[in-house]
Amino acid sequence: MRGTIGSEVRRLDDAGLSRALRSIGYACFVEHFETLTDESLSLASAVDRLATVSTWTEAGRRMRVSNARRIGRAGRLDDALRLVAAAGRIEPRIAEAARRRLAERCSDRP
């Protein structure tokens, strides 16, 4: 199934998606999408990679990666990008980046 990460698919309702996305931060989700959602990276590797580009604590980085992967496992990555793209109170460059990433993901589909 496109939009899932790993073999485990869990349910994540709209409220849970919104909560997880707010915990990550809309800008963080878009700007660090690959690192946050890349299941080929171990959790520790993803957390370490974020350390090179942020000042978040290790616990904060771990929480962001875990929430992003939770969104992915539920098959809701595209929905999360749509929420960011439609958000009215974020920087226009972040909304545009979310739209571009969503378009790229949709164009990859058969």
Helices and strands as residue ranges (DSSP letters): H 14-24, H 26-31, H 33-37, H 43-51, H 58-73, H 77-86, H 92-107
